[in-house]
Amino acid sequence: QQQVKQSPQSLIVQKGGISIINCAYENTAFDYFPWYQQFPGKGPALLIAIRPDVSEKKEGRFTISFNKSAKQFSLHIMDSQPGDSATYFCAASDSGSARQLTFGSGTQLTVLP
Amino acid sequence: DTAVSQTPKYLVTQMGNDKSIKCEQNLGHDTMYWYKQDSKKFLKIMFSYNNKELIINETVPNRFSPKSPDKAHLNLHINSLELGDSAVYFCASSIRGGSEQFFGPGTRLTVL
């Protein structure tokens, strides 16, 4: 059972464009929704995270939009740069189970120069 | 300074062998995790551990066992390795009850 569904699987964007990655979850007990960025040969690194008491969170060029009623959240990367080319994972956790993360399947983002 | 480190970075071994992967964190965290990333890059939790509680994902074979000599270390022991165990294994840590997890660089295990 895939509790966090992520799309698209891959995304190609021109430099300066907006990259949008979407996730949907099923478990209503989830109360923490992070996005991780992973470069080849490296471990995932936390990019930005949101809790369901807010509908949007922005950090620099990265914004999370959260829709609690639809059980969906998305990552928007404004002014995408070639250095943003990486795999992005959405995830979710709840307050139980030591906050184990349930990950989406990942999106391979390529930003063309 | 490396926050979460793993050794070795690469591990190539024969089917049926027993191997260990070491993980150390210098962040003062008290909860550590092991994740498995398969060939399709799908990340899945295997274990979470603090000094009082071990939570095992129900799909993890009992050939896998975490061992924690102290709060800063959580090693992964794998017995009777199988071809399907080939993957990248990531260690992570967080404060107890905390949300942000810090990941290590990963160990690529190849079982021949």
Interface residues (C-beta under 8 A of the other chain):
Chain A: Y32 P34 Y36 Q38 G41 K42 G43 P44 A45 L46 A49 T87 F89 S93 S95 S97 A98 R99 Q100 L101 T102 F103 S105 G106
Chain B: V4 T31 Y33 Y35 K40 K41 F42 L43 K44 I45 S48 Y49 N50 E53 I55 N57 F90 A92 S94 R96 G97 G98 S99 E100 Q101 F102 F103 G104 P105 G106
